[in-house]
Amino acid sequence: MKIKLIPLLACSSLLLAGRGSARANPTALDASGNVWTYVGSFEVDQGPAWPSNPVCYTGIEAADVVFGAPAPGEVYAISVDQTLAFVTHTAVLDQWGTHTGLIADENYDLQTGSGYNDPVGGPSSSAYVNDGGFLFTTPNGDFNYVWEMAVPVQGVPDASSTFVLMAAGLGLLALVRIAGRKVLS
């Protein structure tokens, strides 16, 4: 019996590991005191080439493309802090025609036309486009650092709370039935 359990435990521990070794990744705080776990980084110029007129991406959207959507109940944040000590909620973007690097909110992009290479009325901005990121003058070049955090679900009791409430309700129901029989007899 013990011999059969060892492979089962080994397989289940691998399954529980889920998305890799996230527990071994560094953690950092943001200005609100939220704890974030480091996922990885991407360079702005790893995105699609600008002549193909790609859609403009925010830092968060680019993280979804590079790392996949976060697991249910988790969210991404972007930081430009290359020391991985603090989550800034900002991203480096490339602007069509300027190539100096723009640091903006992690949810910022600017698509004024049909895509990045169609800047009607001003330069488009994207956190994921191959258009000169190597020329950036930002302190971290064209790197964006991706973090994730589990978001607590509000108002949904966990399984143990539900079980306790159900047991209490059944106990109360039993007491009412017993008391009702004594009154009738």
N, C-alpha and C positions, 0 to 999 in steps of 0.2 A: 504493500500500500504506500509506504513512504517513497519507494523508488519511482512510482508513477506520479507522485505529486511534484517531484523536483523539476521535470521538464515542463509541467503545467505552470509552475510558479515562474520559471524562467521565461516562458512565452508570455505570460500575463504581464510580467514586469516590462517586457519590451513593448507590449501594446499600450501600457499605461504611460510610457515615455512620450508618446504622442508626437509632437512636432519637433523632435530633436532634444538637445540638451539645454532647454530654455532655463532650467534651474541653475545651470552653471554660468549663465550669462550675467554680466554685471547689471546692477540696478542703479537708478538715479532718481532724484526728485525733480519736480517742476516747481514753479513759483507758488502753486497752491498746496504743495506738500504731498501731491500724489506720487506714489512709487511706481516707476516704469521699469520694464525689463528690456534690455537691449536685444534687438532682432538681427540687425546687420546694417549695411550701408549700400548706397548706390550712387553712381556718378550721373549728373545731369546728362552728360553727352553719351550715356549708354542707351538713350532712347532712340526712337526712329529718326532717320535722317530728315533734315529740314526741307529738302526739295520735294519730298513726297507729301508735303502739306499735312502733317499729322495733327491730330487733335491736341489741344493744350492741356497739360496735366497740372493739378495742384501737387504739393508734396505728398499728401495723403493718397491721392489717386495713383501717383507713381509707385508708392509703397505697395498698393494693392496689385499693380501690374507686376512688380519685381518679386514680391514675396507671397503673392496670393492674398485673398481677403483674410482678415483675422478670423480666428475661431469665433463661433457664436458666444456672445457675452464679453468679447474683447474688442478693444479699439487701438488704433495706431496713433502715434505722435511722431513728429519730425523735429530734429534738432540739428543745428549747425555747429554745436560744440564738439570739436574733434577730440577733446580729452575724455569724452563720455562721462563727465562728472555732473552734468545738468541738462535737463530737457527744456529746450527753449521755445518749442512750438512755432519755430520758424523754419523756412526752407530756402535753399539757394535755387534761383530760377535763371534761365537764360532769356534774354530779350532779343527779339529779332533785330538784327542790324547793329547791336551795341556790343555784345560779348564781354561785358565787364562783370557780369554776375549781379543779380539782384537778390537781396535777402528780404523776404516778406513773410507774412503769416503762412502757416502750413496749409491753409485752405485757399490760398490766393493763386489765381492764374488769370490771364487776360487773353481772350480770343476775340478779336474785333471783326474777323471775317470768317471764312469757312474753315480755317485751320491756322496753324502756326505760320505758314508761308503766305498768308493772305492778310497782312496787317492793315486793313482798311481803317484809316483814322489814327493810327498809332502803332507802336511796336507790340507785337504779341509777346506773352511771357509764359514759359512752361518750365516745370521742374524735371521734365523728362523728354529731352530732344537733343539730337546730335547736331549742334550748330555752334561750335567754338568754345565749349566749356573749358577746354585746356587753357584758354586765354584769361580766365577769370582772375580778378584781383581781390576776391574775398579771402579772408584769412584761411579758410579750409579748402580753397580751390572750388571744385564743383561737387563736393561730397555732401550728401544728405544722410543723416543717421536716423535709423528707424527704431522706434520703441513701441512696446505694447503694454497694455494694462487691462486687467480683468475689471469689468464694470459690474458692481453689485446690482442684482435685480431687486428693484424696490417693490414691496407689497406682496411678494410671493413667498409663503412660508416654506421652509425646508421640510423634508420628509419626516424628520423626527418630530417637529412641531405639529404636523398634520396628524401623525399617529397618536400623540398625546391628547390632542383635542378630540379625536374620534373615540379614544378609550374613555376619556372623561364623559363624553356625551352618552356613550353606551352605558356607562356606570350610572349616570344620572337617570337615564331611561329605565334601567332595571330597578332603581330605588323607587321611582314614581310608580311603577307597576306593582311592586311589593306593597308599598304604602296604600295603593288603591285597593288591593285585595283585602288588606286588614280592615279598611274602612267598610267595605261591603259585607264582610262576614261577621 
